[in-house]
Amino acid sequence: MEAPPDNHIEIKSPMVGTFYSRPEPGVEPYVRTGSRITPGKTLCIIEAMKLLNEIEADKAGVIKEILIENGQAVEYGQPLFVIG
């Protein structure tokens, strides 16, 4: 995978688990490509050891790309989002 442009930042997984883009099936995802985010905004959930961990933005920006599919396994440090 290519590195994002200099003015873009990757948000990486803080843990190993399963990525969920929405709080429950049938509802809107937390963010989409083009969504404006602010610090503290929930971006996704990562389920690890039966615990649901909300992953929040630590920077403001716009979601440029979502790098993972709903329900997919993620590794520690794996890029999830690109913001700009």
C-alpha positions in Angstrom: 0.0 0.0 0.0 1.2 3.5 -0.8 1.9 6.0 1.9 -0.7 8.8 2.1 0.2 12.3 0.7 2.1 14.5 3.2 -1.0 16.5 4.0 -3.0 13.3 4.9 -2.8 11.3 8.1 -3.6 7.6 8.6 -5.6 6.6 11.6 -4.4 3.2 12.7 -5.9 0.4 14.7 -4.8 0.5 18.4 -5.5 -3.2 18.8 -6.2 -6.6 17.1 -9.8 -7.3 16.6 -12.8 -7.1 14.2 -13.6 -3.7 12.6 -17.2 -2.5 12.6 -18.2 0.7 10.7 -21.6 1.0 12.4 -23.0 0.6 15.9 -25.4 -2.2 14.8 -26.6 -3.8 11.5 -29.1 -1.7 9.5 -28.0 1.7 10.8 -25.8 4.4 9.2 -22.0 4.0 9.5 -20.2 6.3 11.9 -18.4 8.0 9.0 -18.2 7.8 5.2 -15.7 9.1 2.7 -16.1 12.9 2.8 -17.3 13.0 6.4 -16.0 15.9 8.5 -14.6 14.8 11.8 -13.5 16.5 15.0 -11.5 15.2 17.9 -13.6 12.8 20.0 -15.9 11.7 17.0 -16.4 8.0 17.0 -15.0 6.5 13.8 -15.7 2.8 14.2 -15.8 0.0 16.7 -13.2 -2.7 17.1 -14.3 -5.8 18.9 -11.5 -7.5 20.8 -12.0 -10.3 23.3 -15.8 -9.8 23.3 -15.4 -6.1 24.2 -16.6 -3.4 21.9 -14.1 -0.6 21.8 -15.1 2.8 20.2 -12.2 4.3 18.2 -12.4 8.1 18.3 -10.7 10.7 16.1 -7.8 12.5 17.8 -7.6 15.1 15.0 -10.0 17.2 12.9 -10.2 16.7 9.2 -12.2 15.0 6.4 -12.3 11.2 5.8 -10.5 10.8 2.5 -10.5 7.0 2.4 -11.7 4.1 4.4 -9.2 1.3 4.1 -11.0 -1.6 5.7 -14.4 -3.4 5.1 -17.1 -3.9 7.8 -16.6 -7.1 9.7 -13.0 -7.6 8.6 -10.2 -8.6 11.0 -7.6 -5.9 11.8 -4.1 -6.1 13.2 -2.5 -3.7 15.7 -1.1 -0.6 13.7 -3.1 -1.4 10.6 -4.3 1.7 8.8 -8.1 2.1 9.0 -8.7 5.6 7.6 -6.9 8.4 5.7 -7.9 11.9 6.8 -6.9 15.2 5.3 
